[in-house]
Amino acid sequence: MSLTLFAVYFVACACAGATGAIFSPGAWYDSLKKPTWVPPNWLFPVAWSTLYILMSISAARISGLAGENELAVLGLAFWAVQIAVNTLWTPIFFGLRRLGGGMLVLTLLWLSVFATCVLFWSVDWVSGLMFVPYVIWVTVAGALNFSVWRLNPGEKPVTL
């Protein structure tokens, strides 16, 4: 695995993660009704940091095989899609306060993460395995987004 490629992928992840600093949950999110099973706030940065490291290692491993395998190239294309979609969720959910829009983004994120996982697994099972926690986390995030959306039907989005 190339450390340079790892660094490139990690920078992409850090850019996606930076949206959390720009559009922080704040008092608005605290005021929303949430399900009883919502994870504690401290878990989110820990989980995302771990996932971003795993995603970067996984993509760097696959990049080393891209010249040999068309599925590796396709997997990296889906990796790019999932990190782009990942970047959209925070501004839509926390920035614009569009709970339904957040759900749409999370659905697209889950599909792109799952496709990346399957493609990576078909090329290098270790890289695919490193994406399994991400699939699980996005599944939980989707269930949480859906629950918050349903528990707050009258919530008004930010108007521009």
FENRA-V423577 format. One record per pair of residues at least 12 apart in sequence whose C-alpha atoms are under 10 Angstrom apart, sorted by the first residue. I is the first residue (numbers start at 1). J is the second residue. Records with the same first field share a line. If there is no record, write none. Layout:
I = J / J
This chain:
1 = 57 / 58 / 59 / 60 / 61 / 62 / 63 / 64 / 65
2 = 57 / 60 / 61 / 63 / 64
3 = 56 / 57 / 60 / 61
4 = 60
5 = 56 / 57 / 59 / 60 / 61 / 63 / 64
6 = 53 / 54 / 55 / 56 / 57 / 58 / 59 / 60 / 61 / 63
7 = 53 / 56 / 57 / 60
8 = 56 / 59 / 60
9 = 52 / 53 / 55 / 56 / 57 / 58 / 59 / 60 / 79 / 80 / 83
10 = 52 / 53 / 54 / 55 / 56 / 57 / 59 / 60
11 = 52 / 56
12 = 52 / 56 / 80 / 83 / 84 / 87
13 = 48 / 49 / 51 / 52 / 53 / 55 / 56 / 83 / 84 / 86 / 87
14 = 48 / 49 / 52 / 53 / 87
15 = 83 / 84 / 87
16 = 52 / 83 / 84 / 85 / 86 / 87 / 88 / 89 / 90
17 = 45 / 48 / 49 / 52 / 83 / 86 / 87 / 90
18 = 87 / 90
19 = 86 / 87 / 88 / 89 / 90 / 91 / 94 / 95
20 = 45 / 87 / 89 / 90 / 91 / 94 / 95
21 = 90
22 = 90 / 91 / 94 / 95
23 = 90 / 91 / 92 / 93 / 94 / 95 / 96
24 = 90 / 91 / 94 / 95
25 = 41 / 90 / 93 / 94 / 95 / 97
26 = 94
28 = 94 / 97
29 = 93 / 94 / 97 / 148
32 = 148 / 149 / 151 / 152 / 155
33 = 147 / 148 / 149 / 150 / 151 / 152
34 = 144 / 145 / 147 / 148 / 149 / 150 / 151 / 152
35 = 143 / 144 / 145 / 147 / 148 / 150 / 151
37 = 144
38 = 140 / 141 / 143 / 144 / 147 / 148
39 = 140 / 141 / 144
44 = 137
47 = 133 / 134 / 137
48 = 134 / 137
50 = 133 / 134
51 = 130 / 131 / 132 / 133 / 134 / 135 / 137
52 = 83 / 131 / 134
53 = 130
54 = 127 / 129 / 130 / 131 / 132 / 133 / 134
55 = 79 / 83 / 117 / 127 / 128 / 130 / 131 / 133 / 134
56 = 79 / 127 / 130
57 = 127 / 130 / 131
58 = 76 / 79 / 117 / 120 / 121 / 124 / 125 / 126 / 127 / 128 / 129 / 130 / 131
59 = 72 / 75 / 76 / 79 / 80 / 116 / 120 / 127 / 128 / 130 / 131
60 = 76 / 127
61 = 120 / 123 / 124 / 126 / 127
62 = 75 / 76 / 119 / 120 / 121 / 123 / 124 / 126 / 127 / 128
63 = 75 / 76
65 = 123 / 124
66 = 123
68 = 123
69 = 123
70 = 123
71 = 118 / 119 / 120 / 121 / 122 / 123
72 = 116 / 119 / 120 / 121 / 122 / 123 / 124
73 = 119 / 120 / 123
74 = 115 / 116 / 119 / 120
75 = 112 / 113 / 115 / 116 / 117 / 118 / 119 / 120 / 121 / 122 / 123 / 128
76 = 116 / 119 / 120
77 = 112 / 116
78 = 111 / 112 / 113 / 114 / 115 / 116 / 117 / 119 / 120
79 = 112 / 113 / 115 / 116 / 117 / 119 / 120
80 = 112 / 116
81 = 108 / 109 / 112 / 113 / 116
82 = 108 / 109 / 110 / 111 / 112 / 113 / 114 / 115 / 116
83 = 109 / 112 / 113
84 = 109
85 = 105 / 106 / 107 / 108 / 109 / 110 / 112 / 113
86 = 105 / 106 / 108 / 109 / 110 / 112 / 113 / 138
87 = 105 / 109
88 = 101 / 102 / 105 / 106 / 109
89 = 101 / 102 / 103 / 104 / 105 / 106 / 109
90 = 102 / 105
92 = 104 / 105 / 157 / 158
93 = 105 / 145 / 157
94 = 157 / 158
95 = 157 / 158
96 = 156 / 157 / 158 / 159 / 160
97 = 155 / 156 / 157 / 158 / 159
98 = 149 / 155 / 156 / 157 / 158
99 = 145 / 146 / 147 / 148 / 149 / 150 / 152 / 153 / 155 / 156 / 157
100 = 145 / 146 / 148 / 149 / 150 / 153 / 157
101 = 145 / 149 / 157
102 = 142 / 145 / 146 / 149
103 = 141 / 142 / 143 / 144 / 145 / 146 / 147 / 148 / 149
104 = 142 / 145 / 146
105 = 142
106 = 138 / 139 / 141 / 142 / 143 / 145 / 146
107 = 138 / 139 / 142
109 = 135 / 138 / 139 / 142
110 = 134 / 135 / 136 / 137 / 138 / 139 / 141 / 142
111 = 135 / 138
112 = 135
113 = 131 / 132 / 134 / 135 / 136 / 138
114 = 128 / 131 / 132 / 134 / 135 / 136 / 138
115 = 135
116 = 128 / 131 / 135
117 = 129 / 130 / 131 / 132 / 133 / 134 / 135
118 = 131 / 132
